Amino acid sequence: MEKAPYLNEIVSDSTDVQVYWLLTKDKVRIRVAIWQGGERGTIFILTGRTEYIEKYEAIANLFSKKGYNVVINDWRGQGLSQRFLPNSNIGHVEKFSDYQLDLDEVIDTAVNLELPQPFFQVSHSMGGCIGLRTIHQKNVFKSSVFTGPMWKIHGKPLMLAAKYVSTLAVALGLGKRLIIGADERNYLHLSTPEKNSLTTDPETFLFLKSQIETHPELNVGGPSWHWLLEAIRESDYLLSLPSPDANALVILGTDEVLVDMNTIISYCQDWSKVSLEIIPETKHEILMESKVSRDYALTQIYSFLES
């Protein structure tokens, strides 16, 4: 495997990580990072829309110190993986199921490298949508953790008609353009530590913002109309299926406004093998929250994975 870059200057801790380029079955180049930590198994961190490997470096180190190997990839269209539009700042994918091709290649690589099993997933936001389809199709994970999973995008006024508007936009040939009201700059550039919807921790917000300022090539702004339509269709499809026969822990923040909490809670009520944890005074990115809230969430995750 060809070595890929790791942006050490934007992470908070020194780290022993191996980073590679992979080529998916449809010939898309993606980046993957592997932390080798011990024999307790391997955790696949499935990141959210606009995210990148280095953002989770501190979390990967914590899992590694607990004896887990950690694998994180940049999804196609973000991070340092291959992008598809002339304006690379627009979040875009041709088919939502294409993300499964990325994950298939990452899992195959972990198997070929003989990383310790069992395999687990810790999936956030869009990664939670990808991870849910995975355990429906071919569940390679002993247990799954979902934080703020994007099983339905929050029903803001525009989103109520989003499926119909995005369908029309794609039909009119506008699928690769930014959705109405979006910006090609990352959300971190458009919000503030006090008003953002990601974390209550100002220091973390500013640290994440500084990562993208230092490496603008990591920037992803708003989604294309095509991405939005694909995401809505994928959510509708997954919610139409019976709950999977898989062990899972779902963690939400009480101040969540990016994904639809009511839909997630309702879905969990029909899932016999799921535990639901709602953490007070936290927002969308539980693992990027204040230390007290983050450590509480990690304690729940460790306990769940070990049970």
C-alpha positions as CSV (number, residue, x, y, z in Angstrom):
1,M,0.0,0.0,0.0
2,E,1.2,3.5,-0.8
3,K,1.9,5.8,2.1
4,A,-0.4,8.8,2.5
5,P,0.3,12.1,4.4
6,Y,-0.8,12.7,8.0
7,L,-1.1,16.3,9.0
8,N,0.8,16.1,12.3
9,E,1.0,19.9,12.7
10,I,-2.8,20.2,13.3
11,V,-3.2,17.5,16.0
12,S,-2.8,18.0,19.7
13,D,-0.8,14.9,20.6
14,S,2.1,13.1,19.1
15,T,0.8,9.9,17.7
16,D,2.0,6.6,16.2
17,V,-0.2,6.2,13.2
18,Q,0.1,4.5,9.8
19,V,-1.6,6.3,6.9
20,Y,-2.2,4.8,3.4
21,W,-3.9,5.5,0.1
22,L,-6.5,2.9,-0.9
23,L,-8.3,2.4,-4.2
24,T,-11.9,1.4,-4.1
25,K,-13.5,-1.1,-6.5
26,D,-14.8,1.9,-8.6
27,K,-11.3,3.3,-8.7
28,V,-11.7,6.2,-6.2
29,R,-8.6,7.1,-4.1
30,I,-9.3,7.4,-0.4
31,R,-7.1,7.9,2.7
32,V,-7.1,5.6,5.7
33,A,-5.3,5.8,9.0
34,I,-4.5,3.0,11.4
35,W,-3.6,3.2,15.1
36,Q,-2.3,-0.1,16.5
37,G,-3.2,-0.4,20.2
38,G,-3.6,-4.0,21.4
39,E,-5.5,-7.2,21.3
40,R,-9.0,-6.1,22.5
41,G,-10.2,-5.6,18.9
42,T,-10.4,-2.9,16.3
43,I,-12.7,0.1,16.3
44,F,-13.7,1.7,13.0
45,I,-14.5,5.4,13.5
46,L,-17.0,6.4,10.7
47,T,-16.9,10.1,10.5
48,G,-19.5,12.7,9.6
49,R,-20.0,14.9,6.6
50,T,-17.2,17.5,6.2
51,E,-14.9,15.6,8.6
52,Y,-11.4,14.2,8.2
53,I,-9.0,11.8,10.0
54,E,-7.0,14.3,12.0
55,K,-10.2,15.6,13.7
56,Y,-10.5,12.3,15.6
57,E,-6.8,11.9,16.5
58,A,-7.3,12.5,20.3
59,I,-10.2,10.0,20.4
60,A,-8.2,7.5,18.4
61,N,-5.4,7.8,21.0
62,L,-7.8,7.3,23.9
63,F,-9.2,4.1,22.3
64,S,-5.7,2.9,21.5
65,K,-4.6,3.4,25.2
66,K,-7.6,1.2,26.1
67,G,-6.1,-1.6,24.0
68,Y,-8.1,-1.2,20.8
69,N,-6.7,-0.7,17.3
70,V,-8.4,2.2,15.5
71,V,-9.2,2.7,11.8
72,I,-10.4,6.0,10.4
73,N,-10.9,6.9,6.7
74,D,-11.6,10.0,4.8
75,W,-14.8,9.4,2.8
76,R,-14.8,10.2,-0.9
77,G,-15.4,13.8,-1.5
78,Q,-13.8,15.0,1.8
79,G,-10.7,15.1,3.8
80,L,-7.7,14.3,1.5
81,S,-9.6,11.6,-0.4
82,Q,-10.6,12.1,-4.0
83,R,-13.1,14.9,-4.8
84,F,-15.3,15.1,-7.8
85,L,-16.4,18.6,-8.6
86,P,-14.4,21.6,-10.1
87,N,-15.4,23.4,-6.9
88,S,-14.0,20.9,-4.4
89,N,-15.5,22.8,-1.5
90,I,-19.0,21.5,-2.3
91,G,-19.9,18.3,-0.5
92,H,-21.0,15.8,-3.2
93,V,-21.5,12.1,-3.9
94,E,-23.0,10.4,-6.9
95,K,-24.8,7.7,-4.9
96,F,-25.0,7.4,-1.2
97,S,-24.3,3.7,-1.4
98,D,-20.9,4.7,-2.9
99,Y,-19.8,5.3,0.7
100,Q,-20.2,1.6,1.2
101,L,-17.5,1.0,-1.4
102,D,-15.2,3.1,0.7
103,L,-16.0,1.2,3.8
104,D,-15.7,-2.2,2.1
105,E,-12.2,-1.3,1.0
106,V,-11.2,-0.1,4.5
107,I,-12.6,-3.3,6.2
108,D,-10.9,-5.5,3.6
109,T,-7.6,-3.7,4.3
110,A,-8.0,-4.3,8.1
111,V,-8.6,-8.0,7.4
112,N,-5.6,-8.2,5.1
113,L,-3.4,-6.6,7.7
114,E,-4.8,-9.1,10.3
115,L,-5.9,-6.4,12.7
116,P,-7.3,-8.0,15.8
117,Q,-10.9,-8.9,15.9
118,P,-13.7,-8.5,17.0
119,F,-14.5,-5.4,14.9
120,F,-16.5,-2.5,16.3
121,Q,-17.8,0.7,14.8
122,V,-18.1,4.1,16.5
123,S,-20.0,6.2,13.9
124,H,-21.0,9.8,14.0
125,S,-23.7,11.7,12.0
126,M,-23.4,10.8,8.3
127,G,-21.1,8.0,9.4
128,G,-24.0,6.7,11.4
129,C,-26.1,6.5,8.3
130,I,-23.4,4.6,6.5
131,G,-22.8,2.3,9.5
132,L,-26.5,1.5,9.8
133,R,-26.7,0.4,6.2
134,T,-23.6,-1.7,6.8
135,I,-25.1,-3.7,9.7
136,H,-28.2,-4.3,7.6
137,Q,-26.2,-5.6,4.6
138,K,-23.4,-7.6,6.1
139,N,-22.7,-6.9,9.8
140,V,-19.0,-7.4,10.4
141,F,-19.2,-5.5,13.7
142,K,-19.7,-7.2,17.1
143,S,-21.2,-4.0,18.4
144,S,-22.0,-0.6,17.1
145,V,-22.0,2.9,18.7
146,F,-23.8,5.8,17.0
147,T,-23.4,9.4,18.1
148,G,-25.8,11.9,16.7
149,P,-26.6,9.5,13.8
150,M,-27.9,11.1,10.6
151,W,-30.9,8.8,10.3
152,K,-33.0,11.8,9.4
153,I,-31.9,15.4,8.9
154,H,-33.5,17.8,11.3
155,G,-36.8,19.1,10.1
156,K,-36.1,22.8,9.8
157,P,-38.7,24.6,7.6
158,L,-36.6,24.2,4.4
159,M,-36.0,20.6,5.1
160,L,-39.7,19.8,5.2
161,A,-39.9,20.3,1.4
162,A,-36.2,19.4,0.8
163,K,-37.0,16.0,-0.9
164,Y,-39.2,17.7,-3.5
165,V,-37.0,20.7,-4.0
166,S,-33.9,18.6,-4.4
167,T,-35.6,16.3,-6.8
168,L,-36.6,19.2,-8.9
169,A,-33.1,20.8,-8.7
170,V,-31.5,17.6,-9.8
171,A,-34.0,17.1,-12.6
172,L,-33.2,20.7,-13.8
173,G,-29.5,19.8,-14.0
174,L,-28.5,21.7,-10.8
175,G,-27.5,18.6,-8.9
176,K,-23.8,19.6,-8.6
177,R,-24.6,23.1,-7.3
178,L,-24.7,24.2,-3.7
179,I,-28.2,24.0,-2.1
180,I,-30.0,27.2,-1.4
181,G,-28.6,29.1,1.6
182,A,-25.4,27.0,1.8
183,D,-21.9,28.4,1.6
184,E,-18.7,26.8,0.2
185,R,-16.9,27.6,3.4
186,N,-17.0,25.1,6.3
187,Y,-19.6,25.7,9.0
188,L,-16.7,26.4,11.5
189,H,-16.0,29.6,9.5
190,L,-19.6,30.7,9.5
191,S,-20.5,30.2,13.2
192,T,-19.0,31.2,16.6
193,P,-18.0,29.3,19.7
194,E,-21.1,30.7,21.5
195,K,-23.7,30.1,18.8
196,N,-22.5,26.9,16.9
197,S,-24.6,23.7,16.8
198,L,-21.7,21.3,17.2
199,T,-20.2,21.7,20.7
200,T,-20.7,23.7,23.9
201,D,-16.9,23.8,24.3
202,P,-15.4,27.0,22.9
203,E,-11.8,25.8,23.0
204,T,-12.7,22.7,21.0
205,F,-14.6,24.8,18.4
206,L,-11.6,27.1,17.9
207,F,-9.2,24.2,17.7
208,L,-11.2,22.6,15.0
209,K,-11.5,25.9,13.1
210,S,-7.7,26.3,13.3
211,Q,-7.2,22.9,11.7
212,I,-9.1,24.0,8.6
213,E,-7.5,27.4,8.5
214,T,-4.1,25.7,8.6
215,H,-5.0,23.2,5.9
216,P,-7.7,24.7,3.7
217,E,-7.6,21.6,1.5
218,L,-9.6,19.9,4.3
219,N,-12.4,22.4,3.8
220,V,-15.9,21.1,2.8
221,G,-18.8,23.6,2.8
222,G,-22.4,23.0,2.1
223,P,-23.8,20.0,0.2
224,S,-24.8,19.8,-3.4
225,W,-28.5,19.3,-4.3
226,H,-27.6,15.8,-5.4
227,W,-25.9,14.9,-2.1
228,L,-29.0,16.2,-0.3
229,L,-31.4,14.1,-2.4
230,E,-29.2,11.0,-2.0
231,A,-29.1,11.5,1.8
232,I,-32.8,11.9,2.1
233,R,-33.5,8.9,0.0
234,E,-31.0,6.8,2.0
235,S,-32.6,7.9,5.3
236,D,-36.0,7.0,4.0
237,Y,-34.8,3.6,2.9
238,L,-33.1,2.8,6.2
239,L,-36.1,3.9,8.3
240,S,-38.4,1.7,6.2
241,L,-36.5,-1.4,7.2
242,P,-37.1,-3.4,10.3
243,S,-34.5,-2.7,13.1
244,P,-31.3,-4.7,12.6
245,D,-30.4,-7.8,14.6
246,A,-27.3,-6.1,16.0
247,N,-26.1,-4.8,19.4
248,A,-25.9,-1.0,19.5
249,L,-25.5,2.0,21.7
250,V,-27.0,5.4,20.5
251,I,-25.8,8.6,22.2
252,L,-27.6,11.9,21.7
253,G,-27.2,15.4,23.2
254,T,-30.2,17.2,24.6
255,D,-29.3,20.3,22.5
256,E,-29.1,18.4,19.2
257,V,-30.5,20.4,16.2
258,L,-28.8,18.9,13.2
259,V,-30.4,15.5,13.2
260,D,-34.0,14.6,14.1
261,M,-33.9,13.5,17.7
262,N,-37.6,12.4,17.7
263,T,-37.1,10.1,14.7
264,I,-33.9,8.6,16.3
265,I,-35.6,8.0,19.6
266,S,-38.6,6.5,18.0
267,Y,-36.4,4.2,15.9
268,C,-34.6,3.1,19.0
269,Q,-37.8,2.2,20.8
270,D,-38.4,-0.5,18.1
271,W,-34.9,-1.9,18.2
272,S,-34.6,-4.6,20.8
273,K,-30.8,-4.7,21.0
274,V,-30.2,-1.0,21.3
275,S,-29.4,1.2,24.4
276,L,-30.1,4.9,24.2
277,E,-28.1,7.5,26.2
278,I,-29.1,11.2,26.1
279,I,-26.5,13.4,27.7
280,P,-27.7,16.8,29.1
281,E,-26.4,20.1,27.8
282,T,-24.5,18.7,24.9
283,K,-24.8,19.3,21.2
284,H,-24.3,17.3,18.0
285,E,-20.7,16.3,18.4
286,I,-20.6,14.3,21.6
287,L,-17.0,13.3,21.2
288,M,-15.9,16.9,20.7
289,E,-17.8,18.2,23.7
290,S,-16.5,19.6,27.0
291,K,-14.2,17.2,28.9
292,V,-16.8,16.2,31.5
293,S,-19.4,15.3,28.9
294,R,-17.0,13.7,26.5
295,D,-15.4,11.6,29.3
296,Y,-18.9,10.5,30.4
297,A,-19.8,9.4,26.8
298,L,-16.5,7.6,26.5
299,T,-17.2,5.7,29.8
300,Q,-20.5,4.6,28.4
301,I,-18.8,3.5,25.1
302,Y,-16.0,1.5,26.9
303,S,-18.6,-0.2,29.1
304,F,-20.8,-1.1,26.2
305,L,-17.9,-2.4,24.0
306,E,-16.7,-4.6,26.9
307,S,-20.1,-6.0,27.9
